[in-house]
Amino acid sequence: RQNLHAFRSELEAGIAQMLLSNPSVRADVMKLEAEVAGGLRKPASAVLEALGLIGFGPKA
């Protein structure tokens, strides 16, 4: 169980690293983070939109 959690964290970190190495994805994600920080957007909707940007989840 501990190993599964470690594997999952590692996998998530690797995926995030890969995605954020793409400059246009990074810019879009930073914009979403700013909107959440400014209270303009709920975190859950920002996550869905970010997933949509990279081809997962519902398309915007």
PDB file of N, CA, C and O in Angstrom, chain B, residues numbered from 101:
ATOM      1  N   ARG B 101       0.829  -1.198   0.000  1.00  0.00           N
ATOM      2  CA  ARG B 101       0.000   0.000   0.000  1.00  0.00           C
ATOM      3  C   ARG B 101       0.872   1.260   0.000  1.00  0.00           C
ATOM      4  O   ARG B 101       0.593   2.223  -0.714  1.00  0.00           O
ATOM      5  N   GLN B 102       1.908   1.234   0.795  1.00  0.00           N
ATOM      6  CA  GLN B 102       2.855   2.365   0.848  1.00  0.00           C
ATOM      7  C   GLN B 102       3.515   2.546  -0.528  1.00  0.00           C
ATOM      8  O   GLN B 102       3.668   3.663  -1.022  1.00  0.00           O
ATOM      9  N   ASN B 103       3.899   1.411  -1.128  1.00  0.00           N
ATOM     10  CA  ASN B 103       4.543   1.462  -2.437  1.00  0.00           C
ATOM     11  C   ASN B 103       3.635   2.039  -3.505  1.00  0.00           C
ATOM     12  O   ASN B 103       4.075   2.791  -4.375  1.00  0.00           O
ATOM     13  N   LEU B 104       2.351   1.675  -3.427  1.00  0.00           N
ATOM     14  CA  LEU B 104       1.395   2.176  -4.404  1.00  0.00           C
ATOM     15  C   LEU B 104       1.292   3.700  -4.294  1.00  0.00           C
ATOM     16  O   LEU B 104       1.267   4.403  -5.304  1.00  0.00           O
ATOM     17  N   HIS B 105       1.234   4.196  -3.064  1.00  0.00           N
ATOM     18  CA  HIS B 105       1.143   5.640  -2.853  1.00  0.00           C
ATOM     19  C   HIS B 105       2.390   6.343  -3.402  1.00  0.00           C
ATOM     20  O   HIS B 105       2.288   7.382  -4.055  1.00  0.00           O
ATOM     21  N   ALA B 106       3.557   5.771  -3.132  1.00  0.00           N
ATOM     22  CA  ALA B 106       4.810   6.347  -3.624  1.00  0.00           C
ATOM     23  C   ALA B 106       4.832   6.348  -5.151  1.00  0.00           C
ATOM     24  O   ALA B 106       5.237   7.329  -5.775  1.00  0.00           O
ATOM     25  N   PHE B 107       4.391   5.239  -5.745  1.00  0.00           N
ATOM     26  CA  PHE B 107       4.362   5.127  -7.198  1.00  0.00           C
ATOM     27  C   PHE B 107       3.455   6.197  -7.792  1.00  0.00           C
ATOM     28  O   PHE B 107       3.796   6.849  -8.778  1.00  0.00           O
ATOM     29  N   ARG B 108       2.293   6.363  -7.169  1.00  0.00           N
ATOM     30  CA  ARG B 108       1.321   7.327  -7.665  1.00  0.00           C
ATOM     31  C   ARG B 108       1.854   8.767  -7.596  1.00  0.00           C
ATOM     32  O   ARG B 108       1.694   9.548  -8.533  1.00  0.00           O
ATOM     33  N   SER B 109       2.487   9.094  -6.467  1.00  0.00           N
ATOM     34  CA  SER B 109       3.070  10.433  -6.313  1.00  0.00           C
ATOM     35  C   SER B 109       4.138  10.680  -7.365  1.00  0.00           C
ATOM     36  O   SER B 109       4.212  11.753  -7.964  1.00  0.00           O
ATOM     37  N   GLU B 110       4.963   9.662  -7.575  1.00  0.00           N
ATOM     38  CA  GLU B 110       6.041   9.742  -8.563  1.00  0.00           C
ATOM     39  C   GLU B 110       5.463   9.954  -9.960  1.00  0.00           C
ATOM     40  O   GLU B 110       5.939  10.793 -10.724  1.00  0.00           O
ATOM     41  N   LEU B 111       4.432   9.180 -10.275  1.00  0.00           N
ATOM     42  CA  LEU B 111       3.789   9.258 -11.580  1.00  0.00           C
ATOM     43  C   LEU B 111       3.179  10.643 -11.794  1.00  0.00           C
ATOM     44  O   LEU B 111       3.361  11.253 -12.848  1.00  0.00           O
ATOM     45  N   GLU B 112       2.454  11.134 -10.786  1.00  0.00           N
ATOM     46  CA  GLU B 112       1.830  12.453 -10.899  1.00  0.00           C
ATOM     47  C   GLU B 112       2.879  13.542 -11.085  1.00  0.00           C
ATOM     48  O   GLU B 112       2.699  14.451 -11.896  1.00  0.00           O
ATOM     49  N   ALA B 113       3.969  13.450 -10.336  1.00  0.00           N
ATOM     50  CA  ALA B 113       5.040  14.441 -10.457  1.00  0.00           C
ATOM     51  C   ALA B 113       5.650  14.391 -11.859  1.00  0.00           C
ATOM     52  O   ALA B 113       5.931  15.430 -12.456  1.00  0.00           O
ATOM     53  N   GLY B 114       5.851  13.183 -12.375  1.00  0.00           N
ATOM     54  CA  GLY B 114       6.427  13.029 -13.711  1.00  0.00           C
ATOM     55  C   GLY B 114       5.531  13.607 -14.790  1.00  0.00           C
ATOM     56  O   GLY B 114       6.001  14.269 -15.716  1.00  0.00           O
ATOM     57  N   ILE B 115       4.232  13.351 -14.662  1.00  0.00           N
ATOM     58  CA  ILE B 115       3.276  13.872 -15.644  1.00  0.00           C
ATOM     59  C   ILE B 115       3.246  15.391 -15.586  1.00  0.00           C
ATOM     60  O   ILE B 115       3.277  16.059 -16.620  1.00  0.00           O
ATOM     61  N   ALA B 116       3.185  15.929 -14.386  1.00  0.00           N
ATOM     62  CA  ALA B 116       3.165  17.385 -14.233  1.00  0.00           C
ATOM     63  C   ALA B 116       4.424  18.007 -14.846  1.00  0.00           C
ATOM     64  O   ALA B 116       4.353  19.020 -15.542  1.00  0.00           O
ATOM     65  N   GLN B 117       5.572  17.385 -14.577  1.00  0.00           N
ATOM     66  CA  GLN B 117       6.849  17.876 -15.106  1.00  0.00           C
ATOM     67  C   GLN B 117       6.813  17.913 -16.630  1.00  0.00           C
ATOM     68  O   GLN B 117       7.212  18.901 -17.246  1.00  0.00           O
ATOM     69  N   MET B 118       6.333  16.834 -17.227  1.00  0.00           N
ATOM     70  CA  MET B 118       6.252  16.722 -18.678  1.00  0.00           C
ATOM     71  C   MET B 118       5.366  17.816 -19.266  1.00  0.00           C
ATOM     72  O   MET B 118       5.730  18.482 -20.234  1.00  0.00           O
ATOM     73  N   LEU B 119       4.203  17.983 -18.662  1.00  0.00           N
ATOM     74  CA  LEU B 119       3.243  18.952 -19.178  1.00  0.00           C
ATOM     75  C   LEU B 119       3.746  20.373 -19.041  1.00  0.00           C
ATOM     76  O   LEU B 119       3.620  21.181 -19.960  1.00  0.00           O
ATOM     77  N   LEU B 120       4.321  20.674 -17.878  1.00  0.00           N
ATOM     78  CA  LEU B 120       4.758  22.042 -17.636  1.00  0.00           C
ATOM     79  C   LEU B 120       6.013  22.394 -18.420  1.00  0.00           C
ATOM     80  O   LEU B 120       6.396  23.563 -18.480  1.00  0.00           O
ATOM     81  N   SER B 121       6.661  21.396 -19.025  1.00  0.00           N
ATOM     82  CA  SER B 121       7.814  21.701 -19.870  1.00  0.00           C
ATOM     83  C   SER B 121       7.347  22.253 -21.221  1.00  0.00           C
ATOM     84  O   SER B 121       8.148  22.768 -22.000  1.00  0.00           O
ATOM     85  N   ASN B 122       6.041  22.140 -21.488  1.00  0.00           N
ATOM     86  CA  ASN B 122       5.466  22.716 -22.702  1.00  0.00           C
ATOM     87  C   ASN B 122       5.093  24.173 -22.383  1.00  0.00           C
ATOM     88  O   ASN B 122       4.202  24.417 -21.570  1.00  0.00           O
ATOM     89  N   PRO B 123       5.773  25.142 -23.021  1.00  0.00           N
ATOM     90  CA  PRO B 123       5.569  26.552 -22.669  1.00  0.00           C
ATOM     91  C   PRO B 123       4.127  27.045 -22.776  1.00  0.00           C
ATOM     92  O   PRO B 123       3.691  27.846 -21.950  1.00  0.00           O
ATOM     93  N   SER B 124       3.385  26.582 -23.776  1.00  0.00           N
ATOM     94  CA  SER B 124       2.019  27.098 -23.894  1.00  0.00           C
ATOM     95  C   SER B 124       1.121  26.505 -22.813  1.00  0.00           C
ATOM     96  O   SER B 124       0.234  27.186 -22.298  1.00  0.00           O
ATOM     97  N   VAL B 125       1.351  25.231 -22.467  1.00  0.00           N
ATOM     98  CA  VAL B 125       0.576  24.630 -21.377  1.00  0.00           C
ATOM     99  C   VAL B 125       0.923  25.331 -20.071  1.00  0.00           C
ATOM    100  O   VAL B 125       0.037  25.634 -19.272  1.00  0.00           O
ATOM    101  N   ARG B 126       2.213  25.590 -19.851  1.00  0.00           N
ATOM    102  CA  ARG B 126       2.652  26.258 -18.629  1.00  0.00           C
ATOM    103  C   ARG B 126       1.987  27.632 -18.496  1.00  0.00           C
ATOM    104  O   ARG B 126       1.525  27.996 -17.414  1.00  0.00           O
ATOM    105  N   ALA B 127       1.937  28.387 -19.582  1.00  0.00           N
ATOM    106  CA  ALA B 127       1.327  29.720 -19.546  1.00  0.00           C
ATOM    107  C   ALA B 127      -0.162  29.629 -19.208  1.00  0.00           C
ATOM    108  O   ALA B 127      -0.670  30.414 -18.407  1.00  0.00           O
ATOM    109  N   ASP B 128      -0.857  28.671 -19.820  1.00  0.00           N
ATOM    110  CA  ASP B 128      -2.285  28.504 -19.550  1.00  0.00           C
ATOM    111  C   ASP B 128      -2.530  28.093 -18.103  1.00  0.00           C
ATOM    112  O   ASP B 128      -3.451  28.590 -17.455  1.00  0.00           O
ATOM    113  N   VAL B 129      -1.693  27.177 -17.597  1.00  0.00           N
ATOM    114  CA  VAL B 129      -1.851  26.714 -16.212  1.00  0.00           C
ATOM    115  C   VAL B 129      -1.583  27.864 -15.240  1.00  0.00           C
ATOM    116  O   VAL B 129      -2.288  28.009 -14.241  1.00  0.00           O
ATOM    117  N   MET B 130      -0.567  28.681 -15.527  1.00  0.00           N
ATOM    118  CA  MET B 130      -0.268  29.818 -14.654  1.00  0.00           C
ATOM    119  C   MET B 130      -1.428  30.813 -14.640  1.00  0.00           C
ATOM    120  O   MET B 130      -1.743  31.389 -13.599  1.00  0.00           O
ATOM    121  N   LYS B 131      -2.053  31.013 -15.778  1.00  0.00           N
ATOM    122  CA  LYS B 131      -3.210  31.904 -15.865  1.00  0.00           C
ATOM    123  C   LYS B 131      -4.361  31.352 -15.009  1.00  0.00           C
ATOM    124  O   LYS B 131      -5.007  32.100 -14.275  1.00  0.00           O
ATOM    125  N   LEU B 132      -4.610  30.046 -15.108  1.00  0.00           N
ATOM    126  CA  LEU B 132      -5.652  29.422 -14.293  1.00  0.00           C
ATOM    127  C   LEU B 132      -5.332  29.559 -12.802  1.00  0.00           C
ATOM    128  O   LEU B 132      -6.217  29.855 -12.000  1.00  0.00           O
ATOM    129  N   GLU B 133      -4.056  29.341 -12.433  1.00  0.00           N
ATOM    130  CA  GLU B 133      -3.660  29.484 -11.026  1.00  0.00           C
ATOM    131  C   GLU B 133      -3.938  30.894 -10.536  1.00  0.00           C
ATOM    132  O   GLU B 133      -4.417  31.083  -9.418  1.00  0.00           O
ATOM    133  N   ALA B 134      -3.640  31.880 -11.366  1.00  0.00           N
ATOM    134  CA  ALA B 134      -3.875  33.275 -10.981  1.00  0.00           C
ATOM    135  C   ALA B 134      -5.365  33.547 -10.799  1.00  0.00           C
ATOM    136  O   ALA B 134      -5.758  34.271  -9.884  1.00  0.00           O
ATOM    137  N   GLU B 135      -6.193  32.969 -11.666  1.00  0.00           N
ATOM    138  CA  GLU B 135      -7.638  33.160 -11.542  1.00  0.00           C
ATOM    139  C   GLU B 135      -8.169  32.529 -10.260  1.00  0.00           C
ATOM    140  O   GLU B 135      -9.031  33.101  -9.592  1.00  0.00           O
ATOM    141  N   VAL B 136      -7.656  31.352  -9.918  1.00  0.00           N
ATOM    142  CA  VAL B 136      -8.080  30.695  -8.674  1.00  0.00           C
ATOM    143  C   VAL B 136      -7.627  31.541  -7.479  1.00  0.00           C
ATOM    144  O   VAL B 136      -8.398  31.777  -6.549  1.00  0.00           O
ATOM    145  N   ALA B 137      -6.374  31.994  -7.516  1.00  0.00           N
ATOM    146  CA  ALA B 137      -5.829  32.797  -6.416  1.00  0.00           C
ATOM    147  C   ALA B 137      -6.618  34.089  -6.243  1.00  0.00           C
ATOM    148  O   ALA B 137      -6.810  34.565  -5.124  1.00  0.00           O
ATOM    149  N   GLY B 138      -7.073  34.652  -7.363  1.00  0.00           N
ATOM    150  CA  GLY B 138      -7.834  35.893  -7.315  1.00  0.00           C
ATOM    151  C   GLY B 138      -9.310  35.688  -7.011  1.00  0.00           C
ATOM    152  O   GLY B 138     -10.075  36.648  -6.926  1.00  0.00           O
ATOM    153  N   GLY B 139      -9.705  34.423  -6.846  1.00  0.00           N
ATOM    154  CA  GLY B 139     -11.090  34.137  -6.514  1.00  0.00           C
ATOM    155  C   GLY B 139     -12.034  34.204  -7.709  1.00  0.00           C
ATOM    156  O   GLY B 139     -13.253  34.184  -7.541  1.00  0.00           O
ATOM    157  N   LEU B 140     -11.475  34.282  -8.912  1.00  0.00           N
ATOM    158  CA  LEU B 140     -12.306  34.384 -10.111  1.00  0.00           C
ATOM    159  C   LEU B 140     -12.820  33.024 -10.569  1.00  0.00           C
ATOM    160  O   LEU B 140     -13.768  32.929 -11.348  1.00  0.00           O
ATOM    161  N   ARG B 141     -12.181  31.991 -10.076  1.00  0.00           N
ATOM    162  CA  ARG B 141     -12.526  30.654 -10.554  1.00  0.00           C
ATOM    163  C   ARG B 141     -12.391  29.667  -9.406  1.00  0.00           C
ATOM    164  O   ARG B 141     -11.496  29.786  -8.570  1.00  0.00           O
ATOM    165  N   LYS B 142     -13.299  28.686  -9.376  1.00  0.00           N
ATOM    166  CA  LYS B 142     -13.210  27.644  -8.345  1.00  0.00           C
ATOM    167  C   LYS B 142     -12.104  26.659  -8.728  1.00  0.00           C
ATOM    168  O   LYS B 142     -11.921  26.358  -9.907  1.00  0.00           O
ATOM    169  N   PRO B 143     -11.367  26.156  -7.731  1.00  0.00           N
ATOM    170  CA  PRO B 143     -10.267  25.228  -8.031  1.00  0.00           C
ATOM    171  C   PRO B 143     -10.702  24.026  -8.873  1.00  0.00           C
ATOM    172  O   PRO B 143      -9.982  23.623  -9.786  1.00  0.00           O
ATOM    173  N   ALA B 144     -11.861  23.457  -8.580  1.00  0.00           N
ATOM    174  CA  ALA B 144     -12.294  22.264  -9.337  1.00  0.00           C
ATOM    175  C   ALA B 144     -12.488  22.580 -10.810  1.00  0.00           C
ATOM    176  O   ALA B 144     -12.119  21.773 -11.663  1.00  0.00           O
ATOM    177  N   SER B 145     -13.057  23.736 -11.128  1.00  0.00           N
ATOM    178  CA  SER B 145     -13.270  24.059 -12.539  1.00  0.00           C
ATOM    179  C   SER B 145     -11.935  24.354 -13.223  1.00  0.00           C
ATOM    180  O   SER B 145     -11.768  24.072 -14.410  1.00  0.00           O
ATOM    181  N   ALA B 146     -10.991  24.917 -12.481  1.00  0.00           N
ATOM    182  CA  ALA B 146      -9.668  25.183 -13.052  1.00  0.00           C
ATOM    183  C   ALA B 146      -8.954  23.872 -13.371  1.00  0.00           C
ATOM    184  O   ALA B 146      -8.295  23.754 -14.404  1.00  0.00           O
ATOM    185  N   VAL B 147      -9.087  22.892 -12.483  1.00  0.00           N
ATOM    186  CA  VAL B 147      -8.464  21.586 -12.728  1.00  0.00           C
ATOM    187  C   VAL B 147      -9.065  20.948 -13.984  1.00  0.00           C
ATOM    188  O   VAL B 147      -8.339  20.424 -14.829  1.00  0.00           O
ATOM    189  N   LEU B 148     -10.392  20.995 -14.098  1.00  0.00           N
ATOM    190  CA  LEU B 148     -11.035  20.427 -15.289  1.00  0.00           C
ATOM    191  C   LEU B 148     -10.566  21.135 -16.551  1.00  0.00           C
ATOM    192  O   LEU B 148     -10.310  20.492 -17.569  1.00  0.00           O
ATOM    193  N   GLU B 149     -10.454  22.442 -16.488  1.00  0.00           N
ATOM    194  CA  GLU B 149     -10.011  23.181 -17.671  1.00  0.00           C
ATOM    195  C   GLU B 149      -8.560  22.842 -18.011  1.00  0.00           C
ATOM    196  O   GLU B 149      -8.214  22.680 -19.181  1.00  0.00           O
ATOM    197  N   ALA B 150      -7.718  22.736 -16.988  1.00  0.00           N
ATOM    198  CA  ALA B 150      -6.315  22.382 -17.225  1.00  0.00           C
ATOM    199  C   ALA B 150      -6.223  21.003 -17.865  1.00  0.00           C
ATOM    200  O   ALA B 150      -5.428  20.798 -18.782  1.00  0.00           O
ATOM    201  N   LEU B 151      -7.030  20.053 -17.389  1.00  0.00           N
ATOM    202  CA  LEU B 151      -7.035  18.717 -17.990  1.00  0.00           C
ATOM    203  C   LEU B 151      -7.511  18.784 -19.439  1.00  0.00           C
ATOM    204  O   LEU B 151      -6.985  18.079 -20.301  1.00  0.00           O
ATOM    205  N   GLY B 152      -8.489  19.617 -19.704  1.00  0.00           N
ATOM    206  CA  GLY B 152      -8.970  19.796 -21.073  1.00  0.00           C
ATOM    207  C   GLY B 152      -7.885  20.340 -21.985  1.00  0.00           C
ATOM    208  O   GLY B 152      -7.789  19.944 -23.146  1.00  0.00           O
ATOM    209  N   LEU B 153      -7.062  21.253 -21.462  1.00  0.00           N
ATOM    210  CA  LEU B 153      -5.977  21.853 -22.247  1.00  0.00           C
ATOM    211  C   LEU B 153      -4.992  20.800 -22.739  1.00  0.00           C
ATOM    212  O   LEU B 153      -4.436  20.907 -23.832  1.00  0.00           O
ATOM    213  N   ILE B 154      -4.789  19.784 -21.912  1.00  0.00           N
ATOM    214  CA  ILE B 154      -3.801  18.773 -22.261  1.00  0.00           C
ATOM    215  C   ILE B 154      -4.432  17.528 -22.881  1.00  0.00           C
ATOM    216  O   ILE B 154      -3.759  16.520 -23.096  1.00  0.00           O
ATOM    217  N   GLY B 155      -5.728  17.612 -23.164  1.00  0.00           N
ATOM    218  CA  GLY B 155      -6.380  16.535 -23.893  1.00  0.00           C
ATOM    219  C   GLY B 155      -7.064  15.482 -23.046  1.00  0.00           C
ATOM    220  O   GLY B 155      -7.450  14.431 -23.558  1.00  0.00           O
ATOM    221  N   PHE B 156      -7.221  15.749 -21.752  1.00  0.00           N
ATOM    222  CA  PHE B 156      -7.956  14.836 -20.885  1.00  0.00           C
ATOM    223  C   PHE B 156      -9.241  15.514 -20.473  1.00  0.00           C
ATOM    224  O   PHE B 156      -9.335  16.741 -20.473  1.00  0.00           O
ATOM    225  N   GLY B 157     -10.216  14.728 -20.127  1.00  0.00           N
ATOM    226  CA  GLY B 157     -11.439  15.308 -19.593  1.00  0.00           C
ATOM    227  C   GLY B 157     -12.220  16.046 -20.656  1.00  0.00           C
ATOM    228  O   GLY B 157     -11.909  15.970 -21.845  1.00  0.00           O
ATOM    229  N   PRO B 158     -13.250  16.767 -20.209  1.00  0.00           N
ATOM    230  CA  PRO B 158     -14.132  17.457 -21.156  1.00  0.00           C
ATOM    231  C   PRO B 158     -13.397  18.584 -21.882  1.00  0.00           C
ATOM    232  O   PRO B 158     -12.569  19.281 -21.294  1.00  0.00           O
ATOM    233  N   LYS B 159     -13.704  18.746 -23.138  1.00  0.00           N
ATOM    234  CA  LYS B 159     -13.089  19.832 -23.916  1.00  0.00           C
ATOM    235  C   LYS B 159     -13.774  21.146 -23.587  1.00  0.00           C
ATOM    236  O   LYS B 159     -14.989  21.211 -23.401  1.00  0.00           O
ATOM    237  N   ALA B 160     -12.959  22.193 -23.520  1.00  0.00           N
ATOM    238  CA  ALA B 160     -13.510  23.518 -23.185  1.00  0.00           C
ATOM    239  C   ALA B 160     -14.313  24.053 -24.369  1.00  0.00           C
ATOM    240  O   ALA B 160     -14.861  25.153 -24.296  1.00  0.00           O
TER     241      ALA B 160
END
